[in-house]
């Protein structure tokens, strides 16, 4: 895939505005996340088809020592502090 800049067209699709994505930038996703940067640029991120599967894949990168440390940290939470009501 090229990292060049290509012109495209904006059009109406029902009540929504749509952007034609050139073939060179075709996305392998049926859903995307769009956010606007402070300078006004729009950034499009493809979303995984199965977000649960994406989470499991991300978690698979952690070793057992890391997971055990997290679990140990959860067991050693300090007691809840009692405070006067506001």
C-alpha positions as CSV (number, residue, x, y, z in Angstrom):
1,X,0.0,0.0,0.0
2,X,1.3,3.4,-0.9
3,X,1.6,6.2,1.6
4,X,1.0,8.9,-1.0
5,X,-1.8,11.5,-0.9
6,X,-4.6,11.1,-3.4
7,X,-7.6,13.4,-4.1
8,X,-11.1,11.9,-3.5
9,X,-14.7,13.0,-3.6
10,X,-17.2,13.7,-0.8
11,X,-20.8,12.9,-1.5
12,X,-24.1,12.5,0.3
13,X,-25.4,8.9,1.0
14,X,-28.9,9.4,2.4
15,X,-28.6,11.8,5.3
16,X,-24.9,11.0,5.8
17,X,-21.8,12.5,4.2
18,X,-19.5,9.9,2.7
19,X,-15.9,9.9,1.3
20,X,-14.9,7.8,-1.6
21,X,-11.8,5.9,-0.6
22,X,-9.4,5.2,-3.5
23,X,-8.5,1.6,-4.2
24,X,-4.9,2.2,-3.0
25,X,-6.3,3.0,0.5
26,X,-8.9,0.3,0.6
27,X,-9.6,-0.9,4.2
28,X,-9.9,-4.5,5.3
29,X,-12.7,-3.7,7.7
30,X,-16.5,-3.2,7.7
31,X,-16.3,-0.6,10.6
32,X,-14.0,2.3,11.3
33,X,-13.5,4.8,14.1
34,X,-13.1,8.5,13.1
35,X,-11.7,11.3,15.2
36,X,-10.9,14.9,14.5
37,X,-7.4,16.2,15.4
38,X,-7.0,19.7,16.9
39,X,-5.9,21.0,13.5
40,X,-9.2,19.8,11.9
41,X,-7.8,16.7,10.1
42,X,-9.9,13.5,10.2
43,X,-8.2,10.3,11.1
44,X,-9.8,6.9,10.2
45,X,-8.8,3.8,12.1
46,X,-10.2,0.4,11.0
47,X,-11.9,-1.5,13.8
48,X,-11.3,-5.2,14.3
49,X,-14.2,-7.4,13.1
50,X,-14.4,-9.1,16.5
51,X,-13.3,-6.8,19.2
52,X,-13.3,-9.7,21.7
53,X,-10.8,-11.5,19.5
54,X,-8.6,-8.4,19.2
55,X,-8.6,-8.1,23.0
56,X,-7.6,-11.7,23.4
57,X,-4.8,-11.3,20.9
58,X,-3.5,-8.2,22.7
59,X,-3.6,-10.0,26.1
60,X,-1.8,-13.0,24.6
61,X,1.4,-10.8,24.4
62,X,1.7,-10.7,28.3
63,X,3.6,-13.4,30.0
64,X,2.5,-15.4,33.1
65,X,4.7,-13.3,35.5
66,X,2.9,-10.1,34.4
67,X,-0.6,-11.7,34.8
68,X,0.3,-13.1,38.2
69,X,1.6,-9.6,39.3
70,X,-1.7,-8.1,38.3
71,X,-3.7,-10.7,40.1
72,X,-1.6,-10.3,43.2
73,X,-2.0,-6.6,43.1
74,X,-5.8,-7.0,43.0
75,X,-5.7,-9.2,46.1
76,X,-3.6,-6.7,48.1
77,X,-5.9,-3.7,47.7
78,X,-6.0,-1.4,50.8
79,X,-9.2,-1.4,52.8
80,X,-11.9,1.1,51.8
81,X,-11.6,4.3,53.7
82,X,-14.6,5.4,55.7
83,X,-15.2,9.1,55.3
84,X,-17.9,11.5,56.5
85,X,-20.7,12.2,54.2
86,X,-20.7,15.5,52.4
